[in-house]
Amino acid sequence: MHQASPAHDQAVVPPAPATDGGWRLRPGGMRLSTRLILIIATSLLPILAMQVAIAWSQWSERKAQLADLTIQQAQLLAGNLDGIAQGARILLGAATESLEVRQLEPGCDRQLARLRRHAPGYAFIALVDPAGHVACASDPSLAVRDADAGWIAAARVVTEFGAGRYTKTSGNPDGVLPFYLPIATDTAAGGGTLVAALELGWLEQALQRMKRDGSPFIASSVLTLADADGVILARDQRHADFVGQSFPPAAMSLLQSPTPGNLRLRSIDGTERLIGYSPPTRENYGVAAVIGFDEQELLRDIKQALLRGVLIVGGGSLLALGMTLLVARRFIAAPTDALLQAARRWRAGDLAARAPGAGRHSEFGQLAGAFNRMAVALQQREEELRHHAQLLEDRVADRTQALRQANARLEAEVQERRNTEAALLQAQKLQAVGQLAGGIAHDFNNVLQAVLGGVALIAKRAGDPAAVARLTGMVEEAAQRGQSITRRLLAFSRREELRADRLDVGALLVGLREVLAATLGAGIRVEVEAPPALPAVFADRGQLETVLVNLATNARDAMEKGGRLTLMAEPLTVAPEDPGGLAAGDFIRVTVADTGAGMSVETLARAGEPFFTTKPVGRGTGLGLAMARSFAEGSGGRMTIESKPGCGTHIALWLPAMAAAAEALVAAPPRQARPAMAMSCRARVLLVDDEPVVREVLATQLADAGYAVTEAEDGAAALALLAGGMACDVLVSDLAMEGIDGVTLIREVRRARPGLPAILVTGYAGDAAALAVGQRVDGTFTLLRKPVTGALLVDQVAALLGWRETVQG
């Protein structure tokens, strides 16, 4: 067996990473699972940034709302003050109607005293003449006791009804609020001013009554009234402590404000408050209305909500990263390590080694199978070379006696031939590896380009939630296209059918334009030309997107100096005698046009051949146009190519358009409120899958939809549960399981429980799936392909339950 030389080993061993005294993240040495976690973490950063922006917006909006609320409450307080002032005006107006008051007759004092008795809350009512003397009053002693009081001097200068300043009188040491009303008397002196002194204790009680149950004022607020000098007239809290005191200096600015507003300051009682105020103006009768709030108390609910949001988003992000790490270790790291171990043994010369896990159900399994087949082929060729060399040696030995003189020349020729065959063998090895890895790398590079481009767009548009949601869906679709590479290759070889669905070609091209514009480079301008209301087509979405991405990548390579890439869609009708072999009917022609170098006649004749390419080694596999032709023909259409050197290339896919009735049936199938029925009835589902992770995910999705789920790790365990009398409404089973597979399990269950609805879930169906489809009974059997979404599985369960209810009803 051929052994690698020490020089060869030294050539392929990668150099050890240089150490510089510290550890740095080197992209070239990162594991695939680490790259996946970094991608997930990078995708989560815009979401976290948006959460912070939303929280800041909500916080700012709440503070602005509180500022508006304080102004509204202050204006409401000013409105109530207007009612009090109007009461004083009515009281003084009633006094002017008295003849004794107008003529200053001896009964004037009694008349004012009578009005005072019917107006609780007022300390006295008096008439001040123009000379500044109390002409008459409800309390006659005022003329002597308050002869020099400030309210008498203020009465001489007023010209209209209004409130005065805080005033202390001999009978009211806590102070009163005087209201003035100038009048004309019937005496010869003429003129005078009526004064009604409102007790500030009564004003305190009025403020407290404003905040009783059902009041529009916030219960935790503090109501304050002050005169035009900033002296406190009344407070609904701690009135006795602060009445007669002036506002703190920080609040004096509100007295000069022309309009209502708000301030944040330390209140006179030492508490930090947000206050709203209505300044002392003519409309407010010279009285300031102020209302204060503990802002932190009002913001407590939004603080708690924002904290909960941060905890939820942070916890969800950590959970997503943790689950990604677990899944990556299980489904990526383990298969990759197995392939690397096998590759090391092959490099050491042990071509009998085989990569474990070969199968048709996963990309890693198919890679392992392909590598194993390559190792078998290399081993056979090496055995053939060894046998051939042995034959040559035997022939040389037989002819040694006769060809003694030519022995030296013959040995040289044999050695040269061995060297040539070794070089040929090495070239064949490289060609096999290149064809295998090149095709897969081509598709994966396209998928990764779309993912990275979409992530870059998300980072640029983090402030636009709608754009982020749309681009996140785009990245998810690109990742799903990566999962479907194997299925597309099988469809190309006619080993698996296409997944057709209704497609809006115009919307698909518009969405694809954003991906291509971000991935093809700044020198390529991507345009879309599609008329509105374009008929839908019935085709595989992932196949069509992959074909268009591959064609766009080929067009980019043809436009080395940049150019224009146009994605066009137009409806066409094919006549019965179409020379291209298409069936008569309506078609949608999807065209990818570039302004590149074009193709020669010879190249155009071979363009659709598998593995034919004009690109240098390592830059193409020659499968792009062949897969595009296979997809178009598999969808009931065809592919055409038009190209001339220097004039660019037009590649058109003719896809059958859906009829209006069929389009309506596919676009809007009848659905019922299945989840609601499941939630109310708690339907019981028996879930059978030999893969614990898959079983746990599916069980969680069904439980979230309201179903009662019982899990079984294989067919034998499921049959044992049912034999024990377990109630079951729907059976959900994996197809490929050791022992009893999904089809056999359904048949065995149907013998004991005829008509039980069943769903078969599989990643690759093959002959077993065809057999299962043949066993479908009255619509109670459904086949779903992995990966299956939770919404699709829940809809299928609800649909089967609804079908059974219809039949039993």
C-alpha positions in Angstrom: 0.0 0.0 0.0 1.3 3.4 -0.9 2.7 5.4 2.1 3.1 9.2 2.1 6.6 10.4 2.3 7.9 12.5 5.2 8.4 15.4 2.8 4.8 15.2 1.7 3.6 15.1 5.3 5.6 18.2 6.1 4.1 20.0 3.0 0.5 19.5 4.0 0.8 20.0 7.8 -0.6 23.5 8.5 1.8 25.9 10.2 1.3 26.4 13.9 -0.4 29.7 14.8 2.0 32.4 15.9 1.8 33.3 19.6 2.1 36.9 20.6 1.5 36.6 24.4 -2.3 36.9 24.0 -5.2 35.2 22.5 -7.0 36.6 19.5 -10.0 35.4 17.5 -8.7 34.2 14.1 -11.5 33.8 11.5 -9.5 31.3 9.6 -9.2 28.9 12.6 -12.8 29.2 13.9 -15.0 26.1 14.1 -18.2 25.9 12.1 -20.3 25.8 15.2 -18.5 29.0 16.5 -19.2 30.7 13.2 -22.9 29.8 13.5 -23.1 31.2 17.0 -21.4 34.4 15.9 -23.9 34.8 13.0 -26.8 34.3 15.4 -25.3 36.7 17.9 -24.7 39.3 15.2 -28.3 38.9 14.0 -29.5 39.5 17.6 -27.6 42.8 18.0 -30.0 44.9 15.8 -32.9 43.4 17.8 -31.3 44.4 21.1 -30.5 47.9 19.7 -34.2 48.2 18.6 -35.3 47.2 22.1 -33.1 49.9 23.7 -34.5 52.4 21.2 -38.1 51.4 21.8 -37.5 51.6 25.6 -36.0 55.0 25.3 -38.9 56.2 23.0 -41.4 54.9 25.5 -39.6 56.5 28.4 -39.4 59.9 26.6 -43.0 59.6 25.5 -44.2 58.9 29.0 -42.3 61.9 30.4 -43.8 64.1 27.7 -47.3 62.8 28.6 -46.7 63.6 32.2 -45.6 67.1 31.3 -48.9 67.6 29.3 -50.8 66.0 32.2 -49.4 68.5 34.7 -50.5 71.4 32.5 -54.0 70.0 32.0 -54.4 69.4 35.8 -53.2 72.9 36.5 -55.7 74.4 34.0 -58.4 72.2 35.6 -57.5 73.6 39.0 -57.6 77.1 37.6 -61.1 76.3 36.3 -62.2 75.4 39.7 -60.7 78.6 41.1 -62.7 80.5 38.5 -65.9 79.0 40.1 -64.8 80.2 43.5 -64.1 83.7 42.1 -67.5 83.7 40.4 -69.1 82.9 43.7 -67.4 85.9 45.3 -68.5 88.1 42.4 -72.1 86.9 42.8 -71.9 87.7 46.5 -70.6 91.2 45.9 -73.1 91.7 43.1 -75.9 90.8 45.5 -74.6 93.5 47.9 -74.8 96.2 45.2 -78.5 95.4 44.7 -79.2 96.6 48.3 -80.5 100.2 48.5 -79.0 100.5 52.0 -75.5 99.7 50.6 -75.8 102.0 47.5 -77.1 105.0 49.7 -74.9 104.2 52.7 -77.9 104.2 55.0 -77.7 103.1 58.7 -79.0 99.6 57.7 -75.9 99.0 55.4 -74.0 97.1 58.1 -77.0 94.8 58.8 -77.5 94.1 55.1 -73.8 93.1 54.7 -74.0 91.0 57.9 -77.0 89.2 56.5 -75.2 88.5 53.2 -72.2 87.3 55.2 -74.3 84.7 57.1 -75.5 83.2 53.9 -72.0 82.9 52.4 -70.0 80.4 54.6 -66.3 80.7 54.2 -66.1 84.5 54.0 -64.6 86.3 57.0 -66.4 89.6 56.3 -67.9 91.9 53.6 -67.1 95.6 53.7 -67.6 98.7 51.6 -64.5 101.0 51.3 -65.2 104.6 50.2 -62.9 106.5 47.9 -61.2 108.2 50.9 -60.0 104.8 52.1 -62.4 104.4 55.1 -64.7 101.5 55.8 -68.1 103.0 55.2 -70.0 99.9 56.3 -69.2 96.2 57.0 -70.7 93.0 58.2 -68.5 93.5 61.3 -68.7 97.2 62.2 -65.6 96.9 64.4 -63.5 96.6 61.2 -63.6 100.4 60.7 -61.5 100.7 63.9 -59.5 97.4 64.0 -58.3 97.4 60.4 -58.2 101.1 59.7 -54.7 100.8 58.3 -54.9 97.3 56.8 -53.4 96.6 53.5 -56.6 95.3 52.0 -58.2 98.8 52.5 -55.4 100.5 50.6 -55.7 98.0 47.8 -59.4 98.6 47.5 -58.9 102.3 46.6 -56.9 101.5 43.5 -58.8 98.6 41.9 -60.7 99.3 38.7 -62.4 95.9 38.1 -63.4 92.7 39.8 -60.4 90.6 40.9 -58.6 89.0 43.8 -56.0 90.7 45.9 -52.9 89.6 47.8 -52.6 87.4 50.9 -53.7 89.6 53.8 -53.8 89.1 57.6 -56.6 90.8 59.6 -57.2 91.3 63.3 -59.9 88.8 63.2 -58.1 86.3 60.9 -54.5 85.9 61.8 -54.1 83.0 59.4 -54.9 85.4 56.5 -57.7 85.9 54.0 -58.0 86.3 50.2 -59.9 89.6 49.5 -62.0 89.9 46.4 -62.8 93.5 45.1 -65.7 94.9 43.1 -65.8 98.6 42.4 -69.4 100.1 42.5 -71.1 103.5 42.3 -73.1 104.6 45.3 -76.1 106.9 45.5 -74.4 109.2 48.0 -73.0 112.6 47.1 -69.5 111.4 47.6 -70.2 108.6 45.1 -68.1 105.6 44.3 -66.5 102.9 46.5 -65.3 99.3 46.5 -67.0 96.2 47.9 -64.6 93.7 49.6 -65.3 90.0 50.4 -62.6 88.3 52.4 -62.4 84.6 51.8 -61.1 82.6 54.7 -58.0 80.5 53.7 -59.0 77.6 55.9 -62.2 77.3 53.8 -60.1 77.5 50.7 -58.0 74.6 52.0 -61.1 72.5 52.5 -62.3 73.4 49.0 -59.0 72.0 47.6 -59.4 68.8 49.6 -63.0 68.4 48.3 -61.7 68.6 44.7 -59.7 65.4 45.2 -62.5 63.2 46.7 -63.6 59.9 45.0 -64.4 60.4 41.3 -62.4 63.6 41.0 -60.4 64.1 37.8 -57.4 65.1 39.9 -54.7 62.5 40.5 -54.9 61.3 44.2 -51.1 61.6 44.8 -50.9 65.2 43.5 -50.5 68.3 45.7 -52.9 71.3 44.9 -51.6 74.8 45.7 -53.1 78.3 45.2 -50.9 81.4 45.5 -51.3 85.2 44.9 -49.5 87.2 42.3 -46.5 87.7 44.7 -46.0 83.9 45.0 -47.4 83.8 48.6 -49.2 80.5 49.3 -52.9 80.9 49.9 -53.9 77.3 50.4 -52.6 73.7 50.0 -54.6 70.5 50.2 -51.7 68.9 52.1 -49.9 70.5 55.2 -51.8 73.8 54.7 -51.1 75.1 58.1 -47.3 74.6 57.7 -46.9 76.6 54.6 -49.8 79.1 54.3 -48.5 82.7 54.0 -45.0 81.5 52.9 -43.5 82.4 49.6 -42.6 80.0 46.7 -39.0 78.8 46.6 -36.8 80.8 44.3 -36.8 78.1 41.6 -40.6 78.5 41.3 -40.8 82.3 41.0 -40.3 82.2 37.3 -43.9 80.8 36.8 -45.3 84.1 38.1 -44.0 86.0 35.0 -45.0 83.2 32.5 -47.7 84.4 30.1 -49.0 80.8 29.5 -49.4 77.6 31.5 -46.4 75.3 31.7 -44.4 72.9 33.9 -41.2 72.8 36.0 -39.1 70.2 37.7 -37.9 71.5 41.1 -37.7 70.9 44.8 -41.0 71.9 46.3 -41.4 74.0 49.4 -41.8 70.8 51.5 -38.4 69.5 50.3 -39.8 66.9 47.8 -38.6 66.7 44.2 -41.7 67.2 42.1 -42.9 67.8 38.5 -45.3 70.8 38.8 -47.8 72.2 36.3 -49.0 75.7 36.7 -51.4 78.3 35.4 -49.8 81.7 36.1 -51.6 84.6 37.8 -53.2 86.5 34.9 -56.2 88.7 34.5 -58.2 85.6 33.4 -57.2 83.8 36.7 -58.1 87.0 38.8 -54.5 87.3 39.8 -54.2 83.9 41.5 -51.7 81.2 40.5 -52.9 77.6 40.3 -50.1 75.0 40.9 -50.3 71.2 41.0 -47.3 69.0 41.9 -46.6 65.3 41.2 -44.0 62.8 42.4 -42.6 62.0 38.9 -40.8 58.9 40.0 -44.0 57.5 41.5 -45.8 58.1 38.2 -43.0 56.5 36.2 -42.8 53.4 38.4 -45.0 51.3 36.1 -43.1 52.0 32.9 -39.8 51.4 34.7 -41.1 48.0 35.7 -42.3 47.3 32.2 -39.0 48.3 30.6 -37.1 46.2 33.1 -39.3 43.2 32.3 -38.7 43.8 28.6 -34.9 43.9 29.1 -35.0 40.7 31.1 -37.2 38.9 28.5 -35.1 40.0 25.5 -31.8 39.3 27.3 -33.0 35.9 28.5 -34.4 35.0 25.1 -31.1 36.0 23.5 -29.1 33.8 25.9 -31.5 31.0 25.4 -31.2 31.2 21.6 -27.4 31.2 21.8 -27.4 28.3 24.2 -29.7 26.2 22.1 -27.7 27.1 19.0 -24.5 25.9 20.7 -26.2 22.6 21.8 -27.6 22.0 18.3 -24.3 23.0 16.6 -22.4 20.5 18.8 -24.8 17.7 18.1 -25.6 18.2 14.4 -22.5 20.0 13.0 -19.4 19.4 15.2 -19.9 15.7 15.6 -20.3 14.8 11.8 -17.5 17.3 10.9 -15.1 15.6 13.4 -16.0 12.2 12.0 -15.2 13.3 8.4 -11.9 14.9 9.6 -10.8 11.7 11.3 -11.5 9.7 8.2 -9.6 12.3 6.1 -6.6 12.0 8.4 -6.5 8.2 8.0 -6.7 8.6 4.2 -3.9 11.1 4.2 -1.8 8.6 6.2 -2.4 6.0 3.5 -5.1 4.0 5.1 -7.6 4.0 2.1 -9.5 1.1 3.8 -10.9 3.6 6.4 -14.5 4.7 5.9 -16.3 7.8 7.1 -19.2 6.9 9.5 -22.7 8.1 9.2 -23.1 7.7 5.4 -26.7 7.9 4.3 -29.2 9.8 2.1 -31.0 11.7 4.9 -28.6 14.6 5.5 -25.9 16.6 3.7 -23.2 15.2 6.0 -24.4 11.7 5.3 -24.2 12.3 1.6 -20.7 13.9 1.9 -19.6 10.9 3.9 -21.0 8.5 1.3 -19.4 10.5 -1.5 -16.0 10.4 0.3 -16.3 6.7 1.0 -17.0 6.0 -2.7 -14.0 8.1 -3.6 -11.9 6.1 -1.2 -13.1 2.9 -2.7 -12.3 4.1 -6.2 -8.8 5.2 -5.1 -8.2 2.0 -3.3 -9.3 0.0 -6.4 -7.0 2.1 -8.7 -4.1 1.6 -6.3 -4.7 -2.1 -6.3 -4.8 -2.1 -10.0 -1.6 -0.2 -10.2 0.1 -2.5 -7.8 -1.1 -5.6 -9.8 0.0 -4.0 -13.0 3.4 -3.2 -11.5 3.7 -6.8 -10.4 3.0 -8.0 -13.9 5.6 -5.7 -15.3 8.1 -7.0 -12.7 7.3 -10.6 -13.6 7.7 -9.9 -17.3 11.1 -8.2 -16.7 12.2 -11.2 -14.6 11.2 -13.6 -17.4 13.1 -11.7 -20.0 16.1 -10.8 -17.8 18.3 -13.5 -19.4 17.5 -12.5 -23.0 17.5 -8.7 -22.4 20.5 -8.5 -20.0 22.1 -5.8 -22.2 18.8 -3.7 -22.2 18.1 -4.2 -18.5 19.3 -0.7 -17.5 17.2 1.0 -20.1 14.1 -1.0 -19.3 14.4 -0.3 -15.6 14.6 3.4 -16.4 11.4 3.1 -18.6 9.6 1.2 -15.8 10.5 3.9 -13.3 9.4 6.6 -15.6 6.1 4.9 -16.2 5.5 4.5 -12.5 6.1 8.2 -12.0 3.7 9.0 -14.8 1.0 6.7 -13.4 1.5 8.2 -9.9 1.1 11.7 -11.4 -2.1 10.6 -13.3 -3.5 9.1 -10.2 -2.9 12.3 -8.2 -4.5 14.3 -11.0 -7.6 12.0 -11.0 -7.8 12.4 -7.2 -7.7 16.2 -7.5 -10.3 16.2 -10.3 -12.8 14.0 -8.3 -12.4 16.1 -5.2 -12.7 19.3 -7.2 -15.9 18.2 -8.9 -17.5 17.1 -5.7 -16.5 20.1 -3.5 -16.8 22.7 -6.3 -20.5 22.1 -6.9 -21.4 22.1 -3.3 -19.2 25.1 -2.5 -20.8 27.0 -5.4 -24.3 26.7 -4.0 -23.2 27.2 -0.4 -21.3 30.4 -1.4 -24.5 31.8 -3.0 -26.5 31.0 0.2 -23.8 32.5 2.5 -23.6 35.6 0.2 -27.3 36.2 0.7 -27.1 35.6 4.4 -24.2 38.0 4.9 -25.8 40.6 2.6 -29.1 40.4 4.5 -27.3 40.8 7.9 -25.5 43.8 6.6 -28.8 45.4 5.5 -30.4 44.7 8.9 -27.5 46.5 10.6 -28.0 49.5 8.3 -31.8 49.6 8.9 -32.0 48.8 12.5 -34.3 51.7 13.1 -36.9 50.4 10.7 -38.8 47.5 12.3 -40.7 46.6 9.1 -37.5 46.5 7.1 -35.7 44.4 9.8 -38.6 42.0 9.9 -38.6 41.7 6.1 -34.8 41.2 5.9 -34.8 38.7 8.7 -37.3 36.6 6.7 -35.0 37.0 3.7 -32.0 35.7 5.7 -34.2 32.8 7.0 -35.2 31.9 3.4 -31.5 31.9 2.3 -30.6 29.5 5.2 -33.5 27.3 4.1 -32.1 27.3 0.6 -28.9 26.0 2.0 -30.8 23.1 3.6 -32.4 22.3 0.3 -29.2 21.9 -1.8 -29.4 18.1 -1.5 -33.0 18.1 -2.5 -32.3 20.3 -5.5 -29.5 18.0 -6.7 -31.8 14.9 -6.3 -34.5 16.7 -8.3 -31.9 17.3 -11.0 -31.2 13.6 -11.2 -34.9 12.8 -11.1 -34.6 11.1 -7.7 -37.0 13.4 -5.8 -40.0 15.4 -6.9 -40.2 19.2 -6.8 -42.1 21.0 -4.1 -44.5 23.1 -6.1 -46.5 25.9 -4.7 -48.3 29.1 -5.9 -45.7 31.8 -6.6 -46.1 35.5 -7.2 -43.2 36.0 -9.7 -43.3 39.8 -9.5 -43.0 39.9 -5.7 -40.3 37.2 -5.8 -38.2 39.3 -8.3 -38.6 42.4 -6.2 -37.5 40.6 -3.0 -34.6 39.0 -4.9 -33.4 42.3 -6.2 -32.6 43.5 -2.7 -30.5 40.4 -2.1 -28.7 40.6 -5.4 -28.1 44.4 -5.1 -26.3 43.7 -1.8 -24.3 40.7 -2.9 -23.3 41.2 -6.6 -21.2 44.3 -5.9 -21.5 48.1 -6.4 -20.5 47.9 -10.0 -23.7 45.9 -10.9 -27.0 47.7 -11.1 -29.9 45.4 -10.6 -33.3 46.3 -12.1 -36.7 44.6 -12.1 -39.3 44.9 -14.9 -42.6 43.1 -14.1 -46.1 44.4 -14.9 -48.6 44.6 -12.1 -51.3 41.9 -11.5 -49.0 39.3 -13.1 -50.6 35.7 -13.1 -49.1 33.3 -10.6 -47.1 30.2 -11.5 -47.1 26.8 -9.8 -43.4 26.0 -9.1 -40.9 25.2 -6.4 -39.9 28.5 -4.7 -36.5 27.4 -3.4 -35.6 25.9 -6.8 -36.6 29.0 -8.7 -34.8 31.4 -6.3 -31.6 29.2 -6.5 -31.8 29.1 -10.3 -32.1 32.9 -10.5 -29.3 33.5 -8.0 -27.0 31.1 -10.0 -27.9 32.9 -13.3 -27.3 36.3 -11.6 -23.9 35.1 -10.4 -23.0 33.9 -13.9 -24.1 37.3 -15.2 -21.8 39.1 -12.7 -18.8 37.0 -13.8 -19.6 38.0 -17.4 -19.6 41.7 -16.5 -16.1 42.1 -15.0 -16.2 45.9 -15.4 -19.7 46.2 -14.1 -23.0 46.6 -15.9 -26.7 46.2 -15.6 -28.6 43.0 -14.6 -32.3 43.0 -15.4 -34.8 40.6 -14.0 -37.9 40.6 -16.2 -41.3 38.8 -16.1 -44.0 39.0 -18.7 -47.1 36.9 -19.6 -47.1 35.1 -23.0 -49.5 32.7 -24.8 -48.1 29.7 -26.7 -50.0 28.6 -29.8 -50.7 24.8 -30.3 -48.0 24.6 -33.1 -45.2 26.0 -31.0 -41.8 25.0 -32.5 -40.2 24.9 -29.1 -42.3 21.9 -28.0 -44.3 23.7 -25.3 -47.9 22.8 -24.6 -50.5 25.3 -25.8 -51.5 27.7 -23.0 -50.5 30.7 -20.9 -46.9 31.1 -19.7 -44.8 33.5 -17.6 -41.4 34.2 -19.1 -38.8 35.0 -16.5 -35.7 36.5 -18.1 -32.3 37.2 -16.6 -30.5 39.7 -18.9 -27.0 41.1 -18.6 -24.8 43.5 -20.5 -21.7 41.3 -20.3 -19.4 39.9 -22.9 -21.9 37.4 -24.3 -21.2 33.9 -25.7 -19.8 32.7 -29.0 -21.8 30.3 -31.1 -19.6 27.3 -30.0 -20.0 28.2 -26.3 -23.8 28.8 -26.8 -24.2 25.3 -28.3 -22.7 23.6 -25.2 -23.9 26.1 -22.5 -26.6 23.7 -21.1 -24.3 20.6 -20.9 -23.7 19.4 -17.3 -20.1 20.3 -16.0 -19.4 22.4 -19.1 -17.9 25.8 -18.1 -15.6 28.4 -19.5 -14.5 29.7 -16.1 -11.1 29.0 -14.7 -10.6 26.0 -12.4 -12.1 26.6 -9.0 -14.6 29.3 -10.2 -17.4 27.1 -11.5 -18.8 23.6 -11.8 -20.8 23.9 -15.1 -24.0 22.9 -13.3 -25.8 26.2 -13.2 -27.4 26.3 -16.6 -28.0 22.5 -16.6 -29.9 22.8 -13.3 -31.9 25.8 -14.6 -32.9 23.7 -17.7 -33.8 20.7 -15.5 -35.9 23.0 -13.2 -37.8 24.6 -16.1 -38.6 21.3 -17.8 -39.5 19.7 -14.5 -42.0 22.5 -13.9 -43.7 22.0 -17.3 -41.8 24.7 -19.2 -38.5 25.2 -20.9 -35.3 27.3 -20.9 -34.0 29.5 -23.8 -30.7 31.3 -24.2 -30.0 34.2 -26.5 -26.5 35.6 -26.6 -24.0 37.3 -28.9 -20.4 38.3 -28.3 -20.3 41.9 -26.9 -24.1 42.1 -26.7 -24.8 40.4 -23.4 -26.9 37.3 -22.6 -30.6 36.7 -22.2 -31.6 33.5 -20.4 -35.4 32.9 -20.2 -37.4 30.4 -18.1 -40.9 29.6 -19.5 -43.1 28.6 -16.6 -46.8 27.7 -17.0 -49.2 30.3 -15.6 -51.9 29.2 -13.2 -55.6 29.4 -14.3 -57.7 31.8 -12.3 -59.8 29.0 -10.7 -56.7 27.0 -9.8 -55.0 30.0 -8.5 -57.9 30.9 -6.2 -58.0 27.3 -5.0 -54.3 27.2 -4.2 -54.2 30.8 -2.8 -57.2 30.5 -0.5 -57.9 26.9 0.5 -60.9 26.5 2.9 -59.7 26.6 6.5 -61.4 26.5 9.8 -60.5 27.7 13.2 -58.5 24.6 14.0 -56.3 25.9 16.8 -59.3 27.2 18.7 -61.0 23.8 18.5 -57.8 22.1 19.7 -57.4 24.4 22.6 -61.0 23.9 23.8 -61.1 20.1 23.3 -57.5 19.3 24.3 -57.1 16.8 21.5 -54.6 14.0 22.3 -51.6 13.4 20.0 -49.3 10.4 20.1 -45.8 11.6 18.8 -43.4 8.9 17.7 -39.8 9.7 16.6 -36.5 8.0 17.4 -34.5 11.3 17.4 -34.9 12.9 20.9 -34.2 16.5 19.8 -36.6 16.3 16.9 -39.2 14.7 19.1 -38.8 17.3 21.8 -39.2 20.2 19.3 -42.3 18.8 17.7 -43.9 17.9 21.1 -43.2 21.5 22.3 -44.8 23.0 19.2 -47.9 20.8 19.5 -48.2 21.5 23.2 -47.9 25.3 22.6 -50.9 24.9 20.2 -53.0 23.4 23.0 -52.7 19.7 22.3 -52.1 17.0 24.9 -48.9 15.2 23.6 -47.6 11.7 24.6 -44.1 10.9 23.3 -42.8 7.5 22.2 -39.2 6.8 21.2 -40.0 4.1 18.6 -42.8 2.1 17.0 -42.7 -0.7 19.6 -43.2 1.8 22.5 -46.1 3.4 20.6 -47.9 0.1 20.1 -47.3 -0.7 23.8 -48.9 2.6 24.8 -51.9 2.0 22.6 -52.3 -1.6 23.7 -52.4 -0.3 27.3 -55.5 1.7 26.5 -54.0 5.1 26.0 -56.5 7.5 24.4 -55.4 9.0 21.1 -57.0 11.3 18.5 -54.1 11.7 16.1 -50.9 9.7 15.4 -47.8 11.6 14.3 -44.8 9.3 13.4 -41.4 9.6 11.8 -40.9 7.3 8.7 -37.3 6.0 9.0 -37.0 4.3 12.4 -35.2 1.2 13.5 -37.4 -1.9 14.0 -40.9 -0.8 13.1 -40.9 2.1 10.6 -43.6 4.7 10.3 -45.6 3.0 7.5 -45.7 -0.3 9.4 -46.7 1.4 12.6 -49.6 3.1 10.9 -50.8 -0.2 9.4 -50.6 -1.9 12.8 -52.4 0.9 14.6 -55.2 0.9 11.9 -55.9 -2.8 12.6 -56.7 -2.0 16.3 -58.2 1.5 15.7 -59.6 1.9 12.2 -59.9 5.4 10.8 -57.4 6.9 13.3 -55.9 10.0 11.6 -52.2 9.8 11.0 -49.4 12.1 9.9 -46.1 10.6 8.5 -43.1 13.0 8.8 -39.9 12.2 6.8 -36.7 13.9 5.7 -36.3 11.5 2.6 -39.2 9.4 1.6 -37.9 7.2 -1.4 -39.8 4.0 -2.0 -41.3 3.9 1.5 -43.0 7.3 0.9 -44.5 6.1 -2.4 -45.8 3.0 -0.5 -47.2 5.3 2.2 -49.0 7.5 -0.3 -50.5 4.4 -1.8 -52.0 3.5 1.6 -53.8 6.9 2.0 -57.3 6.3 3.2 -60.2 8.8 2.8 -58.0 11.9 3.4 -57.1 10.8 7.0 -53.4 10.2 6.1 -50.9 13.0 5.4 -47.2 13.0 4.4 -45.1 15.9 5.5 -41.4 16.5 4.5 -38.8 17.6 6.9 -38.0 20.3 7.9 -41.6 20.9 8.9 -42.6 24.1 10.6 -44.7 24.1 13.8 -47.5 26.1 12.1 -47.7 23.5 9.2 -47.8 20.5 11.6 -50.4 22.2 13.9 -52.6 23.0 10.8 -52.3 19.4 9.5 -53.4 18.0 12.9 -56.3 20.4 13.1 -57.3 19.6 9.5 -57.4 15.8 10.2 -59.4 16.3 13.4 -61.8 18.5 11.5 -62.1 15.9 8.7 -62.9 13.2 11.3 -65.6 15.3 13.0 -67.2 15.9 9.6 -67.3 12.2 8.8 -68.6 11.2 12.2 -71.1 14.0 12.1 
